[in-house]
Amino acid sequence: MRFFIAFLAFAGLGITFVVASSFHYLHQLGCFSSGEPWTQQIEPIAIMVVLFCCPPVVPGIGVACGSPGLFCAGLVYGGMMLADTEVKDEKGDSKKIKEPCTFLLEEIKACLVCRGGWLYCCGPLALRWVPAASKAVSPPASPTAVEMGIPQSEDEPDEQFTLL
């Protein structure tokens, strides 16, 4: 989750810098002081189409409008991570908030004390990967093969090691 938050924030910042440099280039072309560059060159129109119409999901809301949204989402998720906010209940459904003001004040206090800082920022990284079983024709029957998940032949008894 911490890497996804960093991705959101830095992607938003990067796209914001692209938008800012595009407007600086339009200023250098003189697009904001006169109408000639708009009629004589295709670059200003192409820049505006890329900034405000790409990707064409909703016209008018493109890269330029999405970049602050990505950055703000990174900041909000970062705050939720530092406050160690629980947004799901035990069943995995969305939590029902009965008193929003009290909930918000508690989460602001938790963020200021940095309740999730040690857990998420200083905690160990874990790799959640389980190797797939080999498709060997005659797999070896050693305990290491069982631990790796290689299936044994039917005439040998299964050991107590199982791959989760």
GILINMO-V794743 format. One record per residue. N is the residue number from 1. RES is the residue in three letters. PSI is psi in whole degrees, 0 to 359 (none if undefined). D_CENTER is the distance of its C-alpha to the mean C-alpha in Angstrom with 2 decimals. Layout:
{{N:RES:PSI:D_CENTER} {N:RES:PSI:D_CENTER}}
This chain:
{{1:MET:323:7.12} {2:ARG:329:8.35} {3:PHE:326:6.86} {4:PHE:322:3.13} {5:ILE:316:5.40} {6:ALA:321:7.39} {7:PHE:313:5.55} {8:LEU:312:5.44} {9:ALA:313:8.89} {10:PHE:330:10.31} {11:ALA:318:9.58} {12:GLY:317:11.22} {13:LEU:318:13.94} {14:GLY:316:14.62} {15:ILE:327:15.13} {16:THR:320:17.22} {17:PHE:325:19.34} {18:VAL:317:19.92} {19:VAL:317:21.07} {20:ALA:318:23.25} {21:SER:330:24.81} {22:SER:317:25.53} {23:PHE:327:27.37} {24:HIS:319:29.17} {25:TYR:320:30.32} {26:LEU:324:31.53} {27:HIS:320:33.43} {28:GLN:326:34.98} {29:LEU:342:36.13} {30:GLY:24:37.80} {31:CYS:335:36.03} {32:PHE:348:36.11} {33:SER:336:39.79} {34:SER:168:41.34} {35:GLY:357:40.84} {36:GLU:315:42.15} {37:PRO:332:38.93} {38:TRP:330:37.56} {39:THR:337:40.66} {40:GLN:336:41.38} {41:GLN:157:38.03} {42:ILE:346:35.17} {43:GLU:313:32.51} {44:PRO:321:32.02} {45:ILE:319:31.66} {46:ALA:320:29.27} {47:ILE:316:27.05} {48:MET:323:27.08} {49:VAL:317:26.37} {50:VAL:320:23.31} {51:LEU:322:22.00} {52:PHE:352:22.82} {53:CYS:1:23.19} {54:CYS:135:20.50} {55:PRO:146:18.70} {56:PRO:50:21.58} {57:VAL:304:19.92} {58:VAL:118:21.65} {59:PRO:137:24.29} {60:GLY:343:24.11} {61:ILE:98:20.42} {62:GLY:219:18.79} {63:VAL:318:17.02} {64:ALA:325:18.97} {65:CYS:337:18.04} {66:GLY:335:14.35} {67:SER:316:13.76} {68:PRO:329:14.82} {69:GLY:319:12.75} {70:LEU:317:9.43} {71:PHE:315:11.06} {72:CYS:323:12.42} {73:ALA:320:9.38} {74:GLY:319:8.11} {75:LEU:317:11.74} {76:VAL:314:12.17} {77:TYR:326:9.52} {78:GLY:318:11.01} {79:GLY:320:14.35} {80:MET:325:13.78} {81:MET:317:12.88} {82:LEU:328:15.98} {83:ALA:351:18.06} {84:ASP:51:17.08} {85:THR:132:17.04} {86:GLU:114:17.78} {87:VAL:353:16.76} {88:LYS:150:18.17} {89:ASP:189:21.79} {90:GLU:332:23.43} {91:LYS:349:23.47} {92:GLY:3:19.75} {93:ASP:168:20.56} {94:SER:140:19.50} {95:LYS:138:21.55} {96:LYS:121:24.48} {97:ILE:117:24.98} {98:LYS:315:28.73} {99:GLU:99:29.09} {100:PRO:324:26.15} {101:CYS:316:27.89} {102:THR:318:28.50} {103:PHE:315:24.99} {104:LEU:318:23.60} {105:LEU:320:26.20} {106:GLU:320:25.47} {107:GLU:326:21.75} {108:ILE:318:22.70} {109:LYS:317:25.20} {110:ALA:325:22.76} {111:CYS:322:20.34} {112:LEU:328:23.40} {113:VAL:351:24.55} {114:CYS:53:21.12} {115:ARG:325:21.42} {116:GLY:2:18.08} {117:GLY:311:18.29} {118:TRP:321:20.37} {119:LEU:313:18.56} {120:TYR:324:14.99} {121:CYS:331:15.95} {122:CYS:0:19.24} {123:GLY:164:18.93} {124:PRO:152:19.29} {125:LEU:140:16.72} {126:ALA:138:17.53} {127:LEU:116:17.42} {128:ARG:82:17.63} {129:TRP:133:19.56} {130:VAL:124:22.89} {131:PRO:144:25.07} {132:ALA:155:26.57} {133:ALA:143:30.33} {134:SER:151:32.50} {135:LYS:41:34.71} {136:ALA:149:37.72} {137:VAL:314:41.16} {138:SER:89:42.76} {139:PRO:149:40.23} {140:PRO:154:41.60} {141:ALA:34:42.35} {142:SER:160:41.33} {143:PRO:330:39.25} {144:THR:327:36.53} {145:ALA:323:36.36} {146:VAL:318:36.02} {147:GLU:327:33.23} {148:MET:350:31.40} {149:GLY:14:31.82} {150:ILE:126:34.51} {151:PRO:144:36.82} {152:GLN:164:40.41} {153:SER:164:43.51} {154:GLU:334:45.28} {155:ASP:347:48.34} {156:GLU:139:46.47} {157:PRO:148:45.41} {158:ASP:141:41.76} {159:GLU:175:40.92} {160:GLN:351:39.10} {161:PHE:129:35.89} {162:THR:151:33.19} {163:LEU:122:29.74} {164:LEU:none:27.08}}
